Amino acid sequence: MGTPWSHRFAYRTAGVKSSAIRELLKITQRPEVISFAGGLPAPDVFPVTRFKDACRRVLDQAGAVALQYSTTEGYLPLREMIALNLQRYGILATPDNVMLTNGSQQALDLIAKLLINRGDRVLTEAPTYLGALQAFNVFGAEYVAVPTDDDGLRTDQLEDALRSGPKFMYILPNFQNPSGVTLSLQRREEIVYLSDKYGIPIVEDDPYGQLRYEGQHLSPLVVLDRENLRRDEGYSLGNVIYLSTFSKTLAPGLRLGWIVAPCEVISKLVQLKQGADLHTSTFVQMVAYEVARDGFLDEHVKLIRQVYGERRDVMLKALDEFFPPEVTWTRPHGGLFLWVTLPEGADCNQLLQDAVKHDVAFVPGDCFYPGEEGKRNLRLNFSNATPEQIREGIRRLSIAVKVQCDTDILVRR
């Protein structure tokens, strides 16, 4: 008789749950379902031909290197490219400040390993990115959640939260996942000031920063940390760890992200990554470099902005047309998502069950809170579906939403 495994699992696995989004993918694989669930880039903007050419060049010119083990920090030319591109946004980093990871999800996992002891508090926005909660939960994090509004995290409530002594703040300033809102410049400055005042560092997660469809670029927290607090010109004294990814600008199948941090942080993260996977795929990094180089990435991002900006507009117009007036939603200036709020008493999980009967799917809002919130919210993705699918999907979803908004039903609950 075999030995049962469940009683041998480490204590830290007790609170680990499957991603609601990964589970939803089982539903959305059905061809008749229009999905607004996953944060999937549009496959029709993937630069497939350029990837084919890049793969051939890498294998023809450096196949022995590409297929070999490599350094944990990552492929140096790619780190140099990232550091150079970051300078355009005011982020002063050298290649020594950059480490490549298997997507920014691995970056979150490594940061959690580095910073979180069981019972440590992490300050997050409410709502916040589900994948970050999953990564932090494994290491026994507790949460101090600060609500958001249309200008991002509410800094009028931040100081009281910081007095509880969180280990770090986890902030998504640009077109936040799931809400789509952008942190205003004034609030960015306030967060940086309070971070310094209370000695609480910031993990700045910025996967969508280049995908702005309207409005002006706002300085990253890592830049304000240096400028406003007059730190030296290097990254050595930085109070911010910055994360980003190629998943939204090249292709998520690369599983290629990066961490920018002070050298002493990078050194420790390198040690942790060595224990996890030795290094990110050499071949993938070299191919990504070949695809992105010579200004291609800048031009490709312009195409993505055009396509996704149109799809955002189609979704907003369809919501205005089909949804009842008691429902509200955010109007993001970029990114992949918007956030819908139903009337008091509505239940997003019941709504999902009803919506699936109409062959449309979304992610329930309660997935994005560390506590028991978000029951009347839902996240909608607008990047993956075509404009025609978006309009039809919102029409289908509105049928289920109108049932949820029925006053008699809400009262009975």
Disulfide bonds with the S-S distance in Angstrom:
none
